[in-house]
Amino acid sequence: MLIAVMKERHPREKRVPLIPATAARLVKLGAEVVIESGLGMSCRFDDDEYKEAGATIGSSQEDMLKTADIILRLRKPPKDEVILMKKGCIHVSYLDPFNEGDLVETLRDAHISAISLEMIPRTTVAQKMDVLSSQANLGGYAAVTLAADQLDRTFPMMTTPAGTIKPARVFIIGVGVAGLQAIATAKRLGAIVEAFDTRPVVEEQVRSLGAKFVKVDLGETGQTKDGYAKALTPEQMALQQEGMANACARADVVITTAQLFGRPAPRIIDHTILAQMRPGAVIIDMAVETGGNVEGSEMDTIVEIEGVKILGIANLPGRVATTASQMYSANLGNFVEHFWDKESKLLAVHHENEIMQGALITHNGEIVSKVYKNIMKK
Ligand code: NAD
């Protein structure tokens, strides 16, 4: 099988989909691996390292798209590349399907088997290929280092001859994968950390990291079978904002990570809360790419409201691009390996497999994902 790995087209994307070590793993499986020249340059992996791993350098982008049986990349494919792909080609990448209805239809019409990595179910078996987790983890880390850089106070307590400096207070809203890593990183830097999530099950995890769980009684909240939060009612949202206000007011840094699967992120911090916060406080809105948790936050801009600096920086994992690439590439390699048939040396698209069922969006000229169809119907 010919596996082509395309360079990222997004001008500010520094992560790369495949590092040479994973290319070597794919070659070992018996695949022919072709990469676009310069694939790894943004992370200092040069073409020669891929060649040493057994890959070849594609002669032209068009040729790679037309001949590949499998295409691997990080971000969604441009439509003008989809129409060049071979019928039956398996395309594996992030796809952002709920916001990319037109692209999904283009993939369907081109008879591409499109795998959306963010749709892989959150099961134990699938953890090794879970790009959402690997990238969110790094996003949580990068959010804290960014906040530490922007705050004009130190995170740890400092006992010096000049006096004792109190530690910074960090409040994390949303304790999924990113939130847990943000708590751990802020703790390591010496901050006093508080956290909140609508899923009460995370209280124990917050405490085990040495942070305090902020309790707000919202009544029944619950989670989906995959562990995702359910949307709150307007009354519960109002209760949450009331409960959050004090924790925000005493924080030097607030990091919001709250997301809802397949829906816009909940708006948690409004102007009233911002007005009660300390001037000079920093908010990192990690949900800015899905609509934002904070009123007034703007993508890739530092906005100042009521003296509070709000940063809605997209692609936080891209700030640690080499580590993020190592993890993404390993996830991708694990995905291919998991579905690789050693006898026939083919990647098998098994419909009955739970992971494939979750991640496969289009196949044989049809949209096959039930989750996608259900969410798009609403
Ligand atoms: P996510 O990115 O979808 O959301 C981030 C967090 O925001 C979640 O914890 C969610 O509960 C929270 N949230 C939503 N609305 C909120 C609100 N109004 N206020 C405060 N918080 C709010 O979450 P994620 O990191 O992708 O994790 C989702 C689930 O998947 C979790 O249960 C996690 O433990 C689980 N998970 C399982 C596996 C696995 O078993 N393979 C791997 C990773 C994650």
Residues whose N, C-alpha, C, O or C-beta is under 5 A from the ligand:
A	BS01	NAD	R122 T123 T124 Q127 S133 I173 G174 V175 G176 V177 A178 F196 D197 T198 R199 D226 G227 Y228 A229 T257 A258 Q259 L260 P266
